[in-house]
Amino acid sequence: MIEVKTVTFRYEGSGINALRDISLGLERGKIYGIVGPNGSGKSTLLRLLNGLIPHFYRGEMKGRVLVDGIDTREASVAQLSRKVGLVFQNPEHMFFSETVYEEVSFGPRSIGMDPEEVKESVRWALEEVGLWELRERSPWSLSGGEMKRLSIACILSMKPDFLAVDEPTIGQDSLSKESLSQIFKRMREEGRGVVIVTHDLEWLDELGPDEVLVLRYGVVIGRGSPEEIFSDIRNLATNGLIPPYKYIVDSLLEVS
């Protein structure tokens, strides 16, 4: 379980708190959607979960983040990577290996898995995202959707308990979005937690998260089931978010 306990964080050199008094708990076997306008603290919250804050992104942090009881301030990012894996919005910028297989094997090798475990983890991760047959290809020869799935495989190969993903559907076509949905649903079925930051509420609703959190100005202003959050058309619109189509239709029918 991940516990965020009354966390306030301000980036070094900034006069504004990116997060303010955030408290929440995240469990394995569930999908969480995090939505909110630009600058609301969504990506900052993801960076808290695996220790990038405060170890990599410097600033003033108050409160605690516990991952299975481990304080993220007292564990290294490498140690935490086996607990919480973070997929960045544009991870393809970080690819550096000659083949898909080598790219995915880097993470397990860097955290000290033995050679046989690395082989097993890489194959499992690539099969999970449907890229095993492309293992000898160059990462840069892949399509945009395949690159996104490769970035997920790179994290999955370290077998984290939680997968945190920042804006997975940006630039993806409908088939790629559906592929991502199936991956995240399998993660949930396998007992892993999935935390997704997205502006794509239509896709998120179709994915069927267990809970949705709404952030604004670094504060959680809403948390509930997709139906509870998405049916509040006025609140979403106030925060610059476009509700899923079916909720807009339902709202218009109620008015008429």
N, C-alpha and C positions, 0 to 999 in steps of 0.2 A: 504493500500500500504506500501511496505517496501522500504525505501530509504537509500542507503549506500553512504555517502558523503565524498569522498576523504579520505578514511580510510587507515591508515598504522598501522600495529600491529607487535610487536616483543615480543615473549614469554620471561618471566622473566628468566634470565640466558643465553639467546641466544644472539649471536652477529649478527644474520641475521634476517631481516624482513620477517615474514611469509606472509604478505600482504603488497603491496606498492601502495598507491594512488588509491585504488579501489573506483570506483563510478558506481552505477547502481541502477535501479529501478525495483521492482518486483510487479506484479499485481495479484489480485485475479482472479480466473477463467482461469488460465494458468498453463501449466507445463513447468518447466525450467530444462534443463539438464546441469550439470556442469562437464566438463571433463578436463583431464590434467594428466601429469605424476606424479608419486609419489613425494611428497614434494612440489607440486605446490601451496598449500594453500587452496585446496578444502574444507577439513574438517574444517579448520580455518574459512573459510567464513561462513559455516553453523553455527558454534558456535557464530558468531557475531549476527546472525539474531534473536536469542531468549535471548540474554543477558548473555549467559555462558561466553562470553568475553564481558566485563572485570570483571564480578562479581565472576566467578569461576576460570577461567584460567587467571592467573595474568600476567601482562606484561605492556609494554608501548603502549598506543593507542592514535593515533591522528585521527581527523575527527569525524564524527557522524553517528549513525545508528538510523533512525526514523521508528517506526512501528505505522502507523496511527497517525503520528505526535508526538508520545511519544519517547523521547530520551531514548535509552536502558540503558544509564548510570544512569538515574534518576528513573528507575522503577526496581522492584525486578524481579528475575527470575520467581517467582511464578505468579506475575502479567502478565508477558510477555508470560507465558505458555498458556494463553487463547487466545493469538494472534498467536504465532508461536510454534508449537510442533516439537521437534527434536527426530528422531528415530536413535539411534546409530547403528554402523556397527554390533556389537555383543551384542545386548540388552539382550539376554537370560542370560547373566552373571549377570544381575541385577534382575532377577525374585526372589521373596522371599515368595510369598503367596502359600497357600496350593491348591487353585483352580484357574482356569482360571478366573472365575467370580470375585473372591477377588482381583486378580492381576489387573484387569481392573478397578475395583472400587476404587483402592487406589488413583489414580490421582484426580478424581472428588471430593473425600472426602477431600483430602489435600488442595484443593483450595477453600473449603467452600461451595460446592453445598449442597442444602438441600437433605434429604434422598430420596424424590420422584424424584428429578431431577437426582440424582445419578443412581437410578434404570433405568430411561428412557435413560440416556446417555450410561450406560453400555450395555443395550440390543441393542440400536441402533448401537454402535460401533462393538459389536460382530456379529451382523447380517451383517454389512457392509463388514466384512472380512470373513464371512462364518464360524464362530466358535460358534454360539449360542448353537448349539446342544452339544458342548463339554465343556460347561461352568462349569461343575462339575469335570472335569478332572484336574489332576495335570499338571502344565505347563511343567514339565520335562518329562511327558509321551507323549508329542506331537512330531510330526516329525519336521525336520528342517524347512520345508516350513510353517507348522502350527505355529511354534515358531515365525517366522518372521512376520506372520500375527497377532499373538498375540501382538507383540511389537508395531505394528501399531495401533491396537485397544486400547492399553493402552494410546496412545497419542490422538487418535480420541475421546476418551471418555471425554476429556476436551474441545472438540469442538473448536479447534483452527481455525483461518481463513487461516493459512498457515501450511502445513506439509513439514518439511525438513527431508530428508532421506539420510543416508550415506551408500553407497554400498549395496543396497537392494538385489541384485541378487547373491552375493557371496555364494557359496555352495548350490544354489537352482537348482532343475531340471527344465526341460522345462515347466511342468505343473504348478509348483510353480511360475515360472516367468510370465506365462500367467495370473495366478490368481492375482499377484501383479499389472500387467498392468491394469487389469479390475478395481481394487480398485482405482488406481491413476486416471484413466479416470472418474470414478464416482465422485471422489473428485472435478475434474475440472468441471464436469457437474453441481455439486451442488454449484459452485461458489467459491470454495476454491483454493488457490494457492498451487502448489506442486513444491518443489525444490529438485532435485535428483542429488547426486554425484555418478558417476559410471565410471568404466573402460569398461563396457560392452556396446560398441557402437552399436553392432548388435541389442541387446534388446532395447536400447534406441531409435533407429531409428524405430523399429516396434511399440514402444509405441506411437510415434508421438508427441514429445514435441512441444510447440509453439516456443521455442527458445533454442539454445544451446550456452553455454559460454565455451571458452577454456582458462584455466589458465596455466601459466608457471612462475616459480620464483616469485609467489605472484602477478602477473600482469595479467589482462584480455587481452589476445592477439588476441581474436576473439570472435565475437558475431553475431549470425544470425540464419536464419532458418536451420533446419536439412540439407536440400539440399545444402545450401551455405557452411556450415561447413564441412559436410562429403564428399562433392565432391572435396575438397582441399586435395587430397591424399598426396601430398608432405608435406604439413604443418603438417598433422596428424602423418605421419611416422617420421618426424623430432622430434616430441614430444613423440615418443614411443607409439603411439596409433594405434590400428588396425581398419581401416575404415570398415563400414558395407560391406558385400560381394558384394551387388549389385553395389556399387560405384567403387569397385575394378574392377569388370567386365566391367563397363561402361568405365573406364579409359583405360583398355586394348584394348577395341574395338576402342576407339578413336585413339590409337597409331597405331593399325593395319590398 
